[in-house]
Amino acid sequence: MKVFEPINIGSVKLKHRLFRGATWLAAASPAGDITDTIISRYVEYAEGGCALISTGFAYISPEAAFPPAMIGVDNDTRINGLKKFTDAIHAADDDVKIFCQIVHCGIWRLPFVRTTYADTFAADQTTDPFVQMGGTGETCPAASEEQIHEAVDKWATAARRCKDAGFDGVELHFGHGFGAAGWLSPIWNHRTDNWGGSLENRSRYGIEVVEAVRKAVGDWPVIVKINCEDGVEGGITHDDMVYFTRQLVKTGTDAIDISCGSIGAGEGKLEPWRFAKAGKEGINGEGYFAEAAAKVRAAVGGEGKIPVISVGGWRTPEIMEKHVGDTCDVFALSRPLINDPGIVNKWEKAPDYLTECTSCNKCLHKREGIVVCRKDE
């Protein structure tokens, strides 16, 4: 099957097309350090057959965090712990590659991870959106030119830190309202300077982040996760997505990871928005964002020139086989791996093996210890 054929992402060769997509596991220490619990879970993914693993989003600076128990890559003291992590993955299977997904969550900062909202990094003047969850109700001003350049530098420094720690690449999280998604979206960016207004200007922050990261890490894989839509009326469109993707590729991005939805869709509505976009194939409706992924793949030349990774309920090798090389080049999985970290090995031996994951999303309601499958609860 083509799904199990190798593919390159930048300078890295993957043994097949199945990718453990980044998912927050709520298992870092309160201070953001790597724990043995995290290492054990990711080793399971490596031993279970994944070709590429991306960490759950890791914050690039203290004010960049969204939920608690995120991994931190915000200072050099983290490097030794991160190196222990990457060494464990490579020891489990030296053919497995691990990328660190890094993020600045911008305006989305839960009360549990901050004491003030006034220092939030935002495109526009923004009022705390989490008042009902214990937020302060404060308003932060629009970021200054100096703050924008400082944030860009933090992305680059964090990426360099990941390279020093032994990761095989980095994924910049520009989806779900995070990172550049909050600047690209006309919902959250009404600036009238060079960082807002036109689509070109709204794209500028993300492009400058990629440029800075590339300069910091050299010839080393840099991929970007982007939103195809916000899930909010008046948000990012597919045309915006295609334009932004083309600029990212010109800037030196090695692969594009397509997702959808945003925290701004309202508390508890991010996941239903994804289900509303679900495909029609398979028991649970696979390929939520297949249409968007295909548009991006066509926009960047197809033929796997710039691999396109598709998030979106993939559960069945037979269905993925229909889409590989047309809709996308790589498939991102998460919840099936939470249910069974060894599912990829099982598929290689028996492609018709059915995952027990039903996309119920109960796993992501776990808030203590580590995210686990809870479908039977």
RODODREN-894355 format. One record per residue (C-alpha): z, y negated, x negated; chain. Coordinates in steps of 0.05 Angstrom, whole numbers. Layout:
<sites>
      w      v      u c
      Z      Y      X A
...
</sites>
This chain:
<sites>
      w      v      u c
      0      0      0 A
    -16    -71    -24 A
     56    -90     -6 A
     78    -47    -65 A
     27    -74   -114 A
     50   -122   -170 A
     40   -197   -168 A
     54   -254   -215 A
     94   -317   -199 A
     81   -363   -256 A
     98   -327   -320 A
    138   -273   -284 A
    109   -207   -261 A
    139   -176   -199 A
    134   -100   -189 A
    116   -109   -115 A
    115   -161    -58 A
    184   -154    -27 A
    231   -211    -41 A
    305   -218    -24 A
    302   -287      7 A
    359   -335     -7 A
    417   -330     41 A
    487   -359     36 A
    537   -302     30 A
    601   -344     34 A
    629   -308    -27 A
    634   -358    -84 A
    704   -381   -103 A
    731   -444    -69 A
    712   -480   -134 A
    640   -454   -131 A
    646   -401   -185 A
    610   -334   -186 A
    657   -278   -163 A
    656   -203   -175 A
    642   -196   -100 A
    577   -235   -107 A
    556   -196   -169 A
    569   -129   -134 A
    526   -148    -74 A
    468   -173   -115 A
    470   -111   -160 A
    462    -71    -95 A
    399   -110    -80 A
    372    -97   -150 A
    388    -23   -147 A
    361    -20    -76 A
    290    -36    -98 A
    279   -111    -90 A
    226   -139   -138 A
    254   -209   -135 A
    322   -235   -113 A
    338   -307    -97 A
    411   -329    -94 A
    440   -363    -34 A
    433   -438    -42 A
    472   -467   -101 A
    493   -540   -102 A
    470   -585   -159 A
    528   -634   -155 A
    595   -637   -118 A
    569   -683    -63 A
    509   -637    -53 A
    546   -579    -20 A
    540   -562     54 A
    585   -503     74 A
    645   -476     35 A
    640   -418    -15 A
    573   -440    -42 A
    554   -425   -113 A
    558   -485   -159 A
    508   -502   -215 A
    533   -572   -222 A
    561   -572   -293 A
    554   -534   -359 A
    621   -498   -351 A
    586   -455   -298 A
    537   -425   -348 A
    580   -368   -374 A
    596   -343   -304 A
    524   -349   -283 A
    502   -312   -346 A
    550   -255   -329 A
    516   -253   -261 A
    444   -251   -287 A
    462   -200   -341 A
    490   -153   -287 A
    426   -158   -247 A
    381   -144   -307 A
    427    -86   -328 A
    420    -55   -259 A
    343    -56   -265 A
    307    -95   -319 A
    244    -98   -276 A
    282   -138   -223 A
    276   -214   -228 A
    328   -263   -203 A
    317   -336   -185 A
    371   -386   -170 A
    359   -427   -107 A
    386   -497   -119 A
    397   -552    -68 A
    422   -621    -53 A
    441   -617     21 A
    437   -692     31 A
    465   -714     98 A
    487   -644    119 A
    558   -640     91 A
    609   -603    132 A
    680   -632    137 A
    707   -570    102 A
    674   -589     36 A
    687   -664     32 A
    740   -716     47 A
    693   -774     59 A
    623   -783     85 A
    612   -852     56 A
    584   -826    -10 A
    531   -782     23 A
    460   -784     -6 A
    414   -802     51 A
    345   -831     60 A
    370   -876    116 A
    437   -905    137 A
    468   -844    170 A
    529   -832    213 A
    569   -768    201 A
    535   -715    246 A
    595   -669    246 A
    648   -710    282 A
    658   -655    333 A
    675   -608    276 A
    728   -653    246 A
    684   -703    210 A
    708   -773    194 A
    655   -810    235 A
    639   -853    175 A
    570   -882    161 A
    536   -878     94 A
    484   -929     71 A
    413   -912     53 A
    408   -888    -19 A
    391   -941    -70 A
    335   -935   -121 A
    387   -920   -174 A
    419   -865   -131 A
    351   -833   -119 A
    335   -828   -193 A
    405   -801   -206 A
    394   -747   -155 A
    327   -728   -185 A
    360   -722   -253 A
    414   -676   -223 A
    360   -628   -197 A
    328   -625   -266 A
    394   -615   -302 A
    415   -560   -254 A
    348   -524   -264 A
    356   -527   -339 A
    426   -498   -331 A
    398   -440   -291 A
    347   -425   -346 A
    403   -427   -398 A
    443   -378   -355 A
    388   -325   -357 A
    355   -333   -289 A
    281   -314   -287 A
    262   -376   -247 A
    288   -428   -198 A
    274   -441   -125 A
    281   -513   -100 A
    308   -513    -29 A
    267   -564     10 A
    275   -530     77 A
    321   -536    138 A
    332   -611    129 A
    358   -601     58 A
    331   -631     -6 A
    264   -664      3 A
    259   -640     76 A
    306   -696     96 A
    261   -747     63 A
    195   -717     86 A
    216   -716    159 A
    202   -779    200 A
    265   -763    239 A
    311   -778    181 A
    269   -825    139 A
    252   -893    167 A
    251   -930    100 A
    200   -984     89 A
    199   -981     12 A
    162   -933    -34 A
    206   -875    -10 A
    189   -879     64 A
    139   -898    118 A
     74   -864     99 A
     69   -790     88 A
     54   -803     15 A
    118   -843      8 A
    160   -793     47 A
    135   -739      0 A
    153   -779    -62 A
    225   -755    -71 A
    205   -682    -69 A
    147   -692   -117 A
    190   -729   -167 A
    242   -674   -163 A
    190   -622   -180 A
    162   -665   -236 A
    231   -674   -266 A
    248   -600   -260 A
    183   -580   -293 A
    195   -627   -351 A
    266   -599   -359 A
    247   -525   -359 A
    177   -523   -387 A
    134   -461   -373 A
    184   -425   -330 A
    176   -405   -257 A
    190   -461   -207 A
    180   -445   -133 A
    194   -488    -72 A
    219   -470     -3 A
    192   -517     50 A
    197   -529    124 A
    136   -520    167 A
    172   -554    226 A
    241   -584    238 A
    253   -555    307 A
    263   -626    332 A
    212   -668    369 A
    181   -720    324 A
    196   -680    260 A
    153   -650    206 A
     85   -625    230 A
     39   -572    201 A
     -6   -628    176 A
     53   -658    139 A
     69   -589    111 A
     -2   -578     85 A
     -5   -647     53 A
     63   -637     19 A
     44   -568     -5 A
    -19   -593    -38 A
     20   -646    -75 A
     72   -595    -97 A
     18   -550   -126 A
    -14   -608   -163 A
     55   -623   -192 A
     62   -553   -220 A
     97   -510   -168 A
     86   -435   -181 A
     95   -410   -109 A
    110   -437    -39 A
    162   -405      6 A
    150   -421     80 A
    209   -427    128 A
    225   -468    190 A
    280   -503    229 A
    334   -552    210 A
    408   -564    219 A
    386   -626    258 A
    362   -581    314 A
    435   -582    336 A
    496   -539    322 A
    479   -466    334 A
    405   -481    348 A
    375   -467    280 A
    371   -392    293 A
    345   -396    365 A
    291   -443    341 A
    268   -389    294 A
    268   -337    348 A
    228   -383    393 A
    173   -381    341 A
    176   -306    333 A
    112   -267    325 A
     90   -214    374 A
     86   -154    327 A
    138   -100    323 A
    200    -87    364 A
    233   -154    346 A
    171   -197    338 A
    156   -202    264 A
    123   -259    226 A
    156   -319    258 A
    119   -368    213 A
     56   -329    199 A
     11   -383    226 A
     42   -436    181 A
     40   -390    120 A
    -33   -376    131 A
    -48   -451    135 A
    -12   -463     70 A
    -47   -404     36 A
   -115   -431     57 A
    -95   -501     34 A
    -77   -480    -37 A
   -138   -438    -48 A
   -120   -369    -22 A
   -137   -310    -67 A
    -64   -310    -89 A
    -78   -369   -137 A
    -12   -399   -116 A
     28   -343    -83 A
     54   -359    -13 A
    119   -327      7 A
    133   -318     81 A
    201   -317    113 A
    205   -293    185 A
    233   -229    212 A
    193   -180    170 A
    218   -110    184 A
    160    -61    179 A
    116    -45    118 A
     58    -27    163 A
     60    -96    196 A
     69   -131    129 A
      8    -93    102 A
    -35   -127    156 A
    -14   -195    131 A
    -12   -187     55 A
    -69   -224     21 A
    -87   -261     85 A
    -25   -293    116 A
     15   -292     52 A
     25   -256    -15 A
    100   -241    -15 A
    150   -225     41 A
    221   -253     41 A
    274   -207     72 A
    347   -221     83 A
    381   -192    145 A
    352   -121    135 A
    382   -123     66 A
    450   -145     93 A
    446    -84    138 A
    421    -38     82 A
    413    -63     10 A
    373      0     -5 A
    320     -9     48 A
    264    -25     -1 A
    273     40    -39 A
    271     77     28 A
    207     42     48 A
    173     60    -18 A
    188    133     -5 A
    174    130     70 A
    138     67     94 A
    150     86    166 A
    225     86    157 A
    256     38    208 A
    310    -11    190 A
    371    -12    235 A
    372    -88    232 A
    360   -117    302 A
    361   -191    282 A
    424   -201    323 A
    449   -253    272 A
    521   -230    278 A
    521   -222    202 A
    516   -297    191 A
    577   -310    234 A
    619   -280    178 A
    661   -334    147 A
    712   -295    105 A
    701   -253     43 A
    626   -242     45 A
    572   -239     98 A
    564   -167    123 A
    526   -131    178 A
    565   -135    243 A
    513   -108    292 A
    562    -57    320 A
    618   -107    333 A
</sites>
